[in-house]
Amino acid sequence: MCAVVCVLVCPVATAQPASATAHASAWLTVPRSAGRLSAQDIGLVINTADPYSLEVGEFYAARRGLSPDQILRIELPRKPVLSAEEFKAFEAQIAAHFGVATQALALAWTEPFAVNCNSMTGALTLGYDAGLCSQTCAPSRLSPYFNSASAKPFSQLRLRPSMLLAAKDIASAKRLIDRGIESDHTLGLRGALPVKAYFVVTPDRARSVRAPLFPPAGLARRVGIEVHVESTQTLHDIDRVLLYETGLPQVSKLDTIRWVPGALADHLTSFGGRLDGASGQMNVLEWISSGATATYGTVSEPCAHAQKFPHPQLLLLHYAQGSTAIEAYWKSVAWPQQGVFVGEPLAAPFARR
């Protein structure tokens, strides 16, 4: 419960700006996971009106060995944002097709990524919140899945965390899926070189609002993660990168980052989840293109509520205990209604066989 309280009282943009030395002096404690999601728990949704979705969805089903009854093929409008009415029809098809065995959803497309001001993944997982659209800077609902030990979210919490298999093109999406599968069971092994987690405090103080939540720097020897807390505009020429979190509208030099398979990355800014690139800010598909395996960004103006973005320690700690990428990201965001989760859901580099 302590971790929940710490997140819910953390600063917003109107508070005293974060400094480079304001990160946490100790690690939080997270609940031990009761297990993790597997391929048998995933439902896959394919949009038959979208050639990208058809090819990427079938590729994912084959690579993760999904059975036919785990796949729903529907026809959705090919546009960035659905209306509430369009989403309601989609939501009904999901409910009718997937039964109690389906604990989470992979959506094989890049668009639609939003339902009015809600993200597609937020609306599908938590239910559409029309009231939020009158004031997107307001606090949104607390996710019951936040910092949870649950490995069966639908069975236990009646929600299915969802993630878009989104990329700039089909070839990039297939590489993303391959990275996720390649990452399984590869990290935290005794005697292996450590991987690196970078938490960056930038000169953009409002977007560095998560700095007080950054973990202590140093080697977490037990899981083989070397934590770096940096004060800089951008990172470049670094290798064995597992995690990169920063706060900027644009992040440069991503082509110089050498990621490990299963890497996570996100930047706190207003419109990183606008996957059509219409906002003028960098969208999260740039992380995927550079080699990250999962990411997160908001689709409508969230203001600098840290609760609407991944909690740095919770994201890393849930992942390091063997959770999948979809579980670690979803469990790290207290108020995820406006945030779209993107990546290969089942990547689990710290999971034991």
C-alpha positions as CSV (number, residue, x, y, z in Angstrom):
1,M,0.0,0.0,0.0
2,C,2.9,2.4,0.6
3,A,3.8,2.4,-3.1
4,V,0.2,3.4,-3.9
5,V,0.3,6.3,-1.5
6,C,3.7,7.5,-2.7
7,V,2.5,7.7,-6.3
8,L,-0.8,9.4,-5.5
9,V,0.8,12.2,-3.6
10,C,3.7,12.9,-6.0
11,P,4.0,16.4,-7.5
12,V,2.2,17.8,-10.5
13,A,3.3,20.7,-12.8
14,T,2.2,23.4,-10.4
15,A,4.4,22.1,-7.6
16,Q,8.0,23.0,-7.0
17,P,10.0,21.9,-10.0
18,A,12.0,18.7,-9.7
19,S,15.8,18.9,-9.4
20,A,18.4,16.4,-10.5
21,T,19.2,15.5,-6.9
22,A,15.5,14.9,-5.9
23,H,15.3,11.2,-6.7
24,A,14.4,8.6,-4.1
25,S,17.1,7.6,-1.6
26,A,15.6,4.1,-1.2
27,W,13.7,1.5,-3.3
28,L,10.0,1.0,-2.9
29,T,8.6,-2.4,-2.0
30,V,6.2,-3.9,-4.6
31,P,3.9,-6.9,-4.0
32,R,5.3,-10.2,-5.2
33,S,3.5,-11.3,-8.4
34,A,1.4,-14.4,-8.2
35,G,2.7,-15.4,-11.6
36,R,2.7,-13.9,-15.0
37,L,0.6,-13.8,-18.2
38,S,1.4,-16.4,-20.9
39,A,0.4,-16.9,-24.5
40,Q,-2.6,-18.9,-23.4
41,D,-4.0,-15.9,-21.5
42,I,-3.9,-13.5,-24.5
43,G,-6.7,-12.6,-26.8
44,L,-5.7,-11.1,-30.2
45,V,-7.9,-8.7,-32.1
46,I,-7.3,-8.2,-35.9
47,N,-9.0,-5.4,-38.0
48,T,-9.9,-7.0,-41.3
49,A,-10.2,-3.6,-42.9
50,D,-6.5,-2.8,-42.3
51,P,-3.8,-4.6,-44.3
52,Y,-1.2,-3.8,-41.5
53,S,-3.5,-5.4,-38.9
54,L,-4.1,-8.6,-41.0
55,E,-0.4,-9.2,-41.7
56,V,0.9,-8.3,-38.3
57,G,-1.9,-10.1,-36.4
58,E,-1.4,-13.3,-38.3
59,F,2.4,-13.0,-37.8
60,Y,1.9,-12.5,-34.0
61,A,-0.5,-15.4,-33.8
62,A,1.9,-17.7,-35.5
63,R,5.0,-16.6,-33.5
64,R,3.3,-16.8,-30.1
65,G,1.4,-20.0,-31.0
66,L,-2.1,-18.7,-30.4
67,S,-5.1,-20.9,-31.1
68,P,-7.9,-19.9,-33.4
69,D,-10.3,-19.3,-30.5
70,Q,-7.9,-16.7,-29.1
71,I,-8.4,-14.5,-32.2
72,L,-11.2,-12.1,-33.0
73,R,-11.4,-10.7,-36.5
74,I,-13.6,-7.6,-36.8
75,E,-13.9,-4.6,-39.0
76,L,-13.0,-1.2,-37.5
77,P,-12.8,2.2,-39.1
78,R,-9.2,3.0,-40.2
79,K,-8.7,6.4,-38.5
80,P,-6.8,7.7,-35.5
81,V,-9.8,8.3,-33.1
82,L,-13.0,6.5,-32.7
83,S,-16.3,8.1,-31.5
84,A,-18.0,6.9,-28.4
85,E,-20.6,5.2,-30.5
86,E,-18.1,3.4,-32.7
87,F,-16.2,2.2,-29.6
88,K,-19.4,0.9,-28.0
89,A,-20.0,-1.4,-30.9
90,F,-16.4,-2.6,-30.8
91,E,-16.5,-3.2,-27.0
92,A,-19.6,-5.3,-27.4
93,Q,-17.8,-7.6,-29.9
94,I,-15.0,-8.0,-27.5
95,A,-17.3,-9.0,-24.7
96,A,-19.2,-11.4,-26.9
97,H,-16.1,-13.2,-28.2
98,F,-13.7,-13.5,-25.3
99,G,-14.5,-15.7,-22.3
100,V,-13.1,-16.0,-18.8
101,A,-9.8,-17.6,-19.9
102,T,-8.8,-14.4,-21.8
103,Q,-6.9,-12.2,-19.3
104,A,-5.4,-9.6,-21.6
105,L,-5.6,-8.3,-25.2
106,A,-3.2,-7.6,-28.0
107,L,-4.6,-5.2,-30.6
108,A,-2.9,-5.7,-34.0
109,W,-3.0,-2.1,-35.4
110,T,-1.6,1.4,-35.0
111,E,-4.9,3.2,-35.6
112,P,-7.3,3.8,-34.0
113,F,-5.3,4.6,-30.9
114,A,-7.9,6.7,-29.1
115,V,-11.6,7.0,-28.3
116,N,-12.3,10.8,-28.1
117,C,-9.9,11.9,-25.3
118,N,-9.4,8.4,-23.9
119,S,-6.7,6.1,-25.2
120,M,-7.9,3.0,-27.0
121,T,-6.2,0.8,-24.3
122,G,-7.5,2.9,-21.5
123,A,-11.1,2.8,-22.7
124,L,-11.0,-0.9,-23.6
125,T,-9.4,-2.0,-20.3
126,L,-11.2,0.4,-17.8
127,G,-14.3,1.4,-19.7
128,Y,-14.8,4.6,-21.7
129,D,-14.9,7.8,-19.5
130,A,-16.8,10.5,-21.3
131,G,-16.6,12.9,-18.4
132,L,-12.9,13.2,-18.6
133,C,-13.1,14.8,-22.0
134,S,-14.6,18.0,-20.5
135,Q,-11.4,18.5,-18.5
136,T,-8.5,16.3,-19.5
137,C,-6.2,17.9,-17.0
138,A,-8.4,16.6,-14.1
139,P,-7.4,13.5,-12.1
140,S,-8.8,10.3,-13.8
141,R,-9.9,7.1,-12.3
142,L,-7.5,4.9,-10.3
143,S,-6.7,1.6,-12.0
144,P,-7.5,-1.4,-9.8
145,Y,-4.6,-3.1,-11.5
146,F,-2.1,-0.5,-10.4
147,N,0.8,-2.1,-8.4
148,S,-1.2,-5.3,-8.1
149,A,0.1,-8.8,-7.5
150,S,-2.5,-10.2,-9.8
151,A,-1.5,-12.6,-12.6
152,K,-5.1,-13.1,-13.7
153,P,-6.5,-9.6,-14.0
154,F,-9.8,-10.6,-15.7
155,S,-10.5,-13.4,-13.3
156,Q,-9.7,-11.3,-10.2
157,L,-10.4,-7.7,-11.2
158,R,-12.8,-8.0,-14.2
159,L,-10.4,-6.1,-16.5
160,R,-8.2,-7.0,-19.4
161,P,-5.1,-4.9,-19.8
162,S,-4.5,-4.2,-23.5
163,M,-1.6,-3.2,-25.7
164,L,-1.2,-2.1,-29.3
165,L,1.1,-4.1,-31.6
166,A,1.9,-0.8,-33.2
167,A,4.8,0.3,-35.3
168,K,5.5,2.6,-38.2
169,D,5.2,-0.2,-40.8
170,I,4.7,-3.9,-41.1
171,A,8.4,-4.7,-41.2
172,S,9.0,-2.7,-38.0
173,A,6.1,-4.5,-36.3
174,K,7.5,-7.9,-37.1
175,R,10.9,-6.9,-35.7
176,L,9.2,-5.7,-32.5
177,I,7.4,-9.1,-32.1
178,D,10.7,-10.9,-32.7
179,R,12.4,-8.8,-30.1
180,G,9.8,-9.6,-27.6
181,I,10.1,-13.3,-28.2
182,E,13.9,-13.2,-28.2
183,S,13.9,-11.5,-24.8
184,D,12.1,-14.2,-22.9
185,H,14.2,-15.7,-20.0
186,T,17.4,-13.9,-21.0
187,L,18.1,-11.4,-18.1
188,G,18.8,-11.7,-14.4
189,L,21.0,-14.7,-15.0
190,R,23.8,-15.5,-12.6
191,G,27.2,-14.3,-13.9
192,A,25.8,-12.3,-16.8
193,L,26.8,-8.8,-17.6
194,P,24.4,-6.3,-16.0
195,V,21.9,-4.4,-18.2
196,K,21.4,-0.6,-17.7
197,A,18.4,1.5,-16.6
198,Y,18.6,5.2,-17.3
199,F,16.4,7.8,-15.6
200,V,17.0,11.3,-17.0
201,V,16.2,14.6,-15.4
202,T,16.2,17.2,-18.3
203,P,16.2,21.0,-18.3
204,D,12.5,20.8,-19.0
205,R,11.3,20.9,-15.4
206,A,7.6,20.4,-15.9
207,R,8.3,17.2,-17.9
208,S,10.8,16.0,-15.3
209,V,8.1,15.8,-12.7
210,R,8.9,12.1,-12.1
211,A,12.4,12.9,-10.8
212,P,11.4,12.4,-7.1
213,L,10.2,8.9,-8.1
214,F,13.5,7.8,-9.7
215,P,15.2,5.0,-7.8
216,P,18.7,5.2,-6.2
217,A,21.6,4.9,-8.6
218,G,23.8,1.9,-8.4
219,L,24.0,-1.8,-9.1
220,A,21.0,-3.9,-8.2
221,R,23.2,-7.0,-8.1
222,R,20.4,-9.6,-7.4
223,V,18.7,-8.9,-10.8
224,G,21.7,-7.6,-12.7
225,I,20.5,-4.1,-13.4
226,E,22.8,-1.1,-13.2
227,V,20.7,2.0,-12.4
228,H,21.8,5.4,-13.7
229,V,20.2,8.7,-12.7
230,E,21.4,11.5,-15.1
231,S,20.9,15.2,-15.4
232,T,21.2,15.9,-19.1
233,Q,19.3,16.9,-22.2
234,T,19.7,13.6,-23.9
235,L,21.6,10.3,-23.8
236,H,23.8,9.0,-26.6
237,D,26.2,6.1,-27.4
238,I,25.1,3.8,-24.6
239,D,24.8,0.1,-24.7
240,R,22.9,-2.8,-23.0
241,V,20.0,-0.5,-22.3
242,L,17.0,-2.1,-20.6
243,L,15.1,1.0,-19.6
244,Y,15.2,4.7,-20.6
245,E,12.8,7.2,-19.0
246,T,13.0,11.0,-19.6
247,G,10.8,14.1,-20.0
248,L,10.9,16.0,-23.3
249,P,8.7,16.8,-26.3
250,Q,11.4,15.4,-28.6
251,V,14.1,12.9,-27.7
252,S,17.2,13.0,-30.0
253,K,20.0,10.5,-30.8
254,L,17.9,7.4,-30.4
255,D,19.8,5.8,-33.2
256,T,22.9,5.7,-30.9
257,I,21.1,3.7,-28.2
258,R,21.9,-0.1,-28.2
259,W,18.9,-1.8,-26.6
260,V,18.7,-5.3,-25.2
261,P,15.7,-7.3,-26.4
262,G,12.7,-6.6,-24.1
263,A,13.8,-3.0,-23.4
264,L,11.2,-0.4,-22.2
265,A,11.3,3.3,-22.9
266,D,9.0,6.4,-22.6
267,H,9.1,10.1,-22.4
268,L,6.8,12.3,-20.3
269,T,5.1,14.8,-22.7
270,S,1.5,15.7,-23.5
271,F,1.0,13.8,-26.8
272,G,3.5,11.0,-27.1
273,G,0.5,8.6,-27.6
274,R,-0.7,10.5,-30.7
275,L,0.5,7.8,-33.1
276,D,-0.4,9.8,-36.2
277,G,2.3,12.3,-35.4
278,A,-0.2,15.2,-35.7
279,S,0.7,16.9,-32.4
280,G,4.2,18.1,-33.4
281,Q,5.7,16.1,-30.4
282,M,7.6,12.9,-30.8
283,N,5.3,10.0,-30.6
284,V,6.2,6.7,-28.9
285,L,6.6,4.8,-32.2
286,E,10.1,6.4,-32.4
287,W,11.1,4.3,-29.3
288,I,9.8,1.2,-31.1
289,S,11.7,2.1,-34.3
290,S,14.9,2.6,-32.4
291,G,14.7,-0.9,-30.8
292,A,12.6,-0.7,-27.7
293,T,10.1,-3.5,-27.1
294,A,7.3,-1.6,-25.2
295,T,6.4,2.0,-24.5
296,Y,3.7,4.4,-23.3
297,G,2.3,7.8,-24.1
298,T,-0.8,9.9,-23.6
299,V,-3.3,10.8,-26.4
300,S,-4.8,13.9,-24.9
301,E,-3.5,16.7,-22.7
302,P,-2.9,15.1,-19.3
303,C,-1.0,18.0,-17.7
304,A,2.0,17.0,-15.7
305,H,0.3,14.6,-13.3
306,A,3.0,12.0,-12.7
307,Q,0.1,9.5,-11.9
308,K,-0.8,9.5,-15.6
309,F,2.6,8.2,-16.5
310,P,4.6,5.1,-15.6
311,H,6.1,5.2,-12.1
312,P,9.8,4.6,-12.7
313,Q,10.4,2.3,-9.8
314,L,7.2,0.2,-10.1
315,L,7.8,-0.3,-13.8
316,L,11.3,-1.6,-13.2
317,L,10.6,-3.6,-10.1
318,H,7.6,-5.5,-11.6
319,Y,9.5,-6.2,-14.8
320,A,12.5,-7.4,-12.8
321,Q,10.5,-9.9,-10.8
322,G,9.5,-11.7,-14.0
323,S,6.3,-9.9,-15.2
324,T,5.6,-9.4,-18.9
325,A,5.9,-6.0,-20.5
326,I,2.1,-5.5,-20.5
327,E,1.9,-6.3,-16.8
328,A,4.9,-4.2,-15.8
329,Y,3.7,-1.2,-17.8
330,W,0.0,-1.4,-16.7
331,K,0.9,-2.0,-13.0
332,S,3.1,1.2,-13.1
333,V,0.4,3.7,-14.1
334,A,-2.1,4.8,-11.5
335,W,-4.3,6.8,-13.8
336,P,-4.0,5.2,-17.3
337,Q,-7.2,6.4,-18.9
338,Q,-5.4,8.7,-21.4
339,G,-2.4,6.6,-22.0
340,V,-1.8,4.2,-24.8
341,F,0.3,1.1,-24.2
342,V,2.4,-0.1,-27.2
343,G,4.6,-3.0,-27.6
344,E,4.9,-6.8,-27.6
345,P,2.8,-7.7,-24.6
346,L,4.4,-11.0,-23.6
347,A,8.1,-10.0,-23.5
348,A,9.4,-11.3,-20.2
349,P,13.2,-11.2,-20.0
350,F,13.4,-11.8,-16.3
351,A,10.9,-14.7,-16.2
352,R,12.4,-18.0,-15.3
353,R,11.5,-21.0,-17.4
